[in-house]
Amino acid sequence: MTKYDEQLKLKVVREYLAGTLGYQRVAELYSVPRKSLETWVKLYRAHGADGLKKKFSHYSMQFRLEVIQRMRTDDLS
């Protein structure tokens, strides 16, 4: 589970992009770290709302076992 959900991130980013408040003030208003806000704004500018989505990779147990077996048999790190 992430500490901040996508909806909050989007709300905070839009508040900053409205241009009336700076990073520090918006971060204080929403109780988020300023650096996190700066990162979210950069991601939003580069990728839109999709940039704020969680990035999880879910691999099946079978795939994971195959990877481990290959690492062992081929002496891979």
N, C-alpha and C positions, 0 to 999 in steps of 0.2 A: 504494500500500500504506500502511495506517495503522500508526502506531507501536505501538498497543496493540489487540489483538484483542478482540472482543466477550466472549469467555469470561473473559479476564482482568478486563475492566472489571466484569463481573457479579460475579465472585468478590470483587473489592476492595470493591465497593459493599455486597455482603451482609456482608462482614467489618465494615465501618463500621456498618451498620444493626443488627448484632448488639448494639451498644451497649456493648461492653466497652472499646473503644479510641476515641480521638478521631481527627480528620482527620489530624493531623500524624503520629501513631504508625502508623496504617494506611498512609499514604503512604510512610513510611520502610520499613515491612516489605516493601512490594511495589515499591519503587524507582520510584514515580510522583510527579509533581508534586502538591502539595497542592491547588492550584487546579483541576487536572484532576479530582481525586477529588471536590471540591466540585461541580463541574459535572456529573459523572456521577451523583452522588447526586440532584441537582436534576432531571436528566432522568429518572432512574429513578422518582422520586416522582411526577413529572407523567405519564409515559407507560409505566411498567413497563419490562420488558426491551427492548421495541421502541425505547425512547428511547436505547438504547446501540448500536443498529445503525448501520452505515455508511449514509450518505445520498449515493448517487451517482446522477447523472442521465446516462443514456447516450442520446445522440441519434445517429441515423444520419447518415452522411456526406451523403446527399441532403438531409436536413432542414437541416443546417448550411449547405450551399451555398445553399439557398433563402433562408435567413435573411440571409446575407451579400448575396445579390443584391437582396433587398428593401431592406436597409439602404442599398445604393448607389443603387438607382433612386428611392427615396423620400426620400433624403438624411436618413436616421435615424442616431441615434448608437448 
